[in-house]
Amino acid sequence: MSTFCNTMGMATLVLLVTETLKVSSRFYGILLAAAAVGSVLGGLLNPWLTRRLGQVPSLVIAMGAISVIYVGIGLAPNAPVLAAVLQAVALNGNSPKPHWSLEVRSSRWFLR
């Protein structure tokens, strides 16, 4: 379900950016590049956070954070704030599902 919601949100993001926030298509590409920077940071930060907090607490934080972050996308008043929120989405792994899948698989491997 979270993958479906994530895809729906990203499909309508272009309308939010170009029609509501009145941003050019060129700057839309820059917004997506900001999200890519967040993905790199998330890839570096998430394993450390999981080791520090444990698997279950980091999952709960990721699921709670993504809920708040997606509301932030809709409430972003301008493009720079939206860029920061998109970085937060990417930092979180785009949705709890990728983080969840990784944690469940690693738990299974650990328990064997």
N, C-alpha and C positions, 0 to 999 in steps of 0.2 A: 504494500500500500504506500509506503513512503517513497518508493521509486516512482510510482505513478504520480504522486503529488509533486515530487521534485521536478519531474518532466513537465507536468502541467504548468508549474510555476515558472520554469525557465522558458517555456513556449510563450507565455504571456508577458515575460519580462521585457521583450522588445517593444511591446505596446506601451507598457508603463514608462519606459525610458524615452521613447520617441514622441509619444503623444501627450502624456501627462507632464513629464519633466521637461519636455521640449529640448531634448538633447539630439545632436546630429548623429547620423549613423556612424561616422568616424569615431566619435567619443564613445559610442556603444561598444565598439571594439576595444577601446581603452578600458572600459568597465570590465569587460570579460578578461582582459589581461590582468587586471587587478585581482580578479578571482583566481587566476592561475598562480599569482604570487602567494595567495593564501593557501593554495593547495601544496605548494612546496614547503611553506612554513608548517602546515599541518602534518605533512609527512615526516618532518623532523621532530615536531613537538609531541605528537600522539603516542609514539612508543615510550618516550620518556615519562609522559604523564601516566600511562598505563602501568609502567613499572613502579612509579612512585605511589599512586593511589590504589592500585589493584584493578582488576578487570571489571568487577561489578560497579564500583563507584565511578569509574571513568565512563562506563556505558550510561549510567543514570545521568551523569553530568552532560554527556553528549546528546542524549535524547531531550533533556530539558532545555539545553541551549539551542538546539535546532528549532524547537517550537517558538522560542522567543525571537530567534533570528529571522524566521520566516515572517512573523508579524512585522518585524522591523523593515523588511523589504517593502511591504505595502505602505508603511507609514513614513518612509524616507522622504524628507521634504525637498531634497535637492540631490544632484548627481554625486557630489563628493561624499555625502552621507551614505548614499546607495553603494558607492564603491567600497566603503569601509564595511558595510553589511555584507556585501558579496564576498569580501575577503574572509569575513567571519564564517560564512556558509562553507567556503572552501577549506578553511582552517579546520572546521569540524568534520571534514570528510564528505561534504555535500549533503549527506543525510545520515541519520544514525545507522542505516542499514549496512553500508560498507564497514563501519566500525564494529557493528554488531556481528556481522559475518566473520570478520577477522577474530573477534574475541571468542565467539563460540567455537570456531575451528581450533584456535590455539588452546582453548580449555580442553577440548576433546583430545588433542594431541598430548597435552600435559597429563591427562588422567590415564592414558594408556600405559 
